[in-house]
Amino acid sequence: MNIAILGFGTVGQGVYRILDERRAVLEEQSGEKIFVRKILVRDTQKKRGDFSTGLLPLTESFNDILADESIDVVFEVMSDKAKGIEYSRQLLAQSKHVISANKAAIAAAFFELQDTAEKAGVHLRFEASVAGGIPLIDPLSKIRHLNAVTGLRGIINGSTNYILSELSNERPHKEVMSEAKTLGVLEEDPTDDVEGYDARRKIAILAAIVLAQEIEGKNIPTIGITGLAEEDFLWAKSENRTLKLIASLAQDDSSYQLSVLPTALTASNPLAGVGGVKNQIQMTGDTIGSLAFYGSGGGMYPTAHALWADYLEVIGSKPAYYYKGSSKKEDLSLSREAEFYLRNPEEGLVTVKKISVKDALAFRNQGFVTIELE
Amino acid sequence: MNIAILGFGTVGQGVYRILDERRAVLEEQSGEKIFVRKILVRDTQKKRGDFSTGLLPLTESFNDILADESIDVVFEVMSDKAKGIEYSRQLLAQSKHVISANKAAIAAAFFELQDTAEKAGVHLRFEASVAGGIPLIDPLSKIRHLNAVTGLRGIINGSTNYILSELSNERPHKEVMSEAKTLGVLEEDPTDDVEGYDARRKIAILAAIVLAQEIEGKNIPTIGITGLAEEDFLWAKSENRTLKLIASLAQDDSSYQLSVLPTALTASNPLAGVGGVKNQIQMTGDTIGSLAFYGSGGGMYPTAHALWADYLEVIGSKPAYYYKGSSKKEDLSLSREAEFYLRNPEEGLVTVKKISVKDALAFRNQGFVTIELE
């Protein structure tokens, strides 16, 4: 079995390391040897941790990989959306299985890439794109057939959960942010995480699966955690609540509601106890009842674990695809009503009132700190 | 696709109902119509809930099913161990896929049935045998290839968890037990649940997967919940602890430790918050880190959901089997040491001390109430 890896950052290196450490069992399952034929990087000369770079089959040319007919499976672990879509499309069309951790690409071209994969009869898998190491997409691929999934919500961004957990311990904002970067919890440019865009992509992927229709990320009401200040955490504490960034999907027969919002959870909510970089997703289906999955939402090994779990599916199962349903549900995300905490940062005045998500976004745009209560 | 169901109690009826309710999607996934050809029951004349019995293809003859070459997949939802093993063996040998919820049969003949299935090239699946509706066996089948699973523990018997949850609310023992029977949470003969035998079978199945070696249920130190009295719950409350029946597996390179014990959990333990008939399983692997799965551990729909999830694997994936490993780990279950609460029911005296599990069992055999502290 010949594989290629697109990208050799943390996750790509994790893919390589797991193969190194568990080669015997992976080859036994494959029924053949596994070779890493090529690794796509931007600069083959760059030093890469403790790897002896000379021994790695690095290339700067995507076409090297695309044109290599011996390559069966490609691990796509880049973060660039446009390149992710374009490379996956081309690889799938060349009948190569694609296993992706690139949530931006998967979220943006969900059904299109499914379609390309199906035409070529190959696998497109993306367990690693949501909730890192937690087995979620694979169970959900079956659960959706056996249930009307009415709700799906949780903590699906580990970086912001780490920050919120630390800030809840009354640590200074600056210290926590710089520590998060040092630990690798936050990227150098943390915008995608702290503005909620990463969580938005992930809930968009889950929603596309559950709703079987195209979901545009930009239509999902999203507020990040950047506005939250010490006084908001003190307020939450005084109310015996915990601040978390919650991504949520609810649906009924004709409509759905999506959001990514800072949320003040009561102490009895199991999500309130999810600390550090962990993720937890709750799900409700009419047949299965309520479910929850907890685990590492990211990091080198857990994410690479999800990619290799997909590999085991590639070698062990028939490719399956997600289709758009015949009817389209109405997007009622903005008209959903909930209690919101609103703090006017100029006057410091706090109001709690029931408003629509649309109004909550308007308050946020005026500079208010805006937190859903639950 | 022609199927048969062995047993038509709660779970068997759930299998039938889910097919009825989700026939369109199940047939779409199968690429063909699905027919229930035969249902094995002890008495075809018995009334069965709101089913119009005349319309059900009931039979009292197992050979009717075994000899029917048109039957591809058999759902084995009996509870009899010996019959479960024997029927599954014969069906597998006749190249019929078997999807089982019969934990007694699977636990007792784990590798033997794998072997029979492999010889015939058919699926033997048993997601429903542990933790009902929670997707657990299927993720674990991949996780074991990618990790050294060092720990696996949790609440895997919903009936006792219901009873313990109610008793923790200071409700009278008798009332709770009779209510549990009325609600169908407990069988008429509750021995298997309350003595911990059901949990023991389930942890034995999980251990066989993780350790890749034969596990004899009777070798697993097991104490049920029958001895627990009001004063034990009051003690737990005074210590801010919650009493749960915890099944546990730990392993290192050369040995393993298994147990099923009433355990007094501290409030910070996520398992302490699992109420009612719910189950939760925690797992630790060297690659994936810590994981937890929460959901319905039993009941008609969740269990039948797990059986149909297995069906989706039968039609979508290559059969895979579990093998015994080449080396055998030592069973150190009895020598594990832990803090135990010991109450002498005659004198009412309570001691808490660190002893071996072996000694804990000896205290229990002398009539002491024996609870592990964690």
Interface residues (C-beta under 8 A of the other chain):
Chain A: I18 E21 R22 V25 L26 Q29 G133 I134 P135 D138 P139 K142 I143 H145 L146 N147 P270 G273 G285 T287 I288 G289 S290 L291 A292 F293 Y294 G295 S296 G299 Y301 P302 A304 H305 W308 A309 L312 E313 G316 S317 K318 A320
Chain B: I18 E21 R22 V25 L26 Q29 G133 I134 P135 D138 P139 K142 I143 H145 L146 N147 P270 G273 G285 T287 I288 G289 S290 L291 A292 F293 Y294 G295 S296 G299 Y301 P302 A304 H305 W308 A309 L312 E313 G316 S317 K318 A320
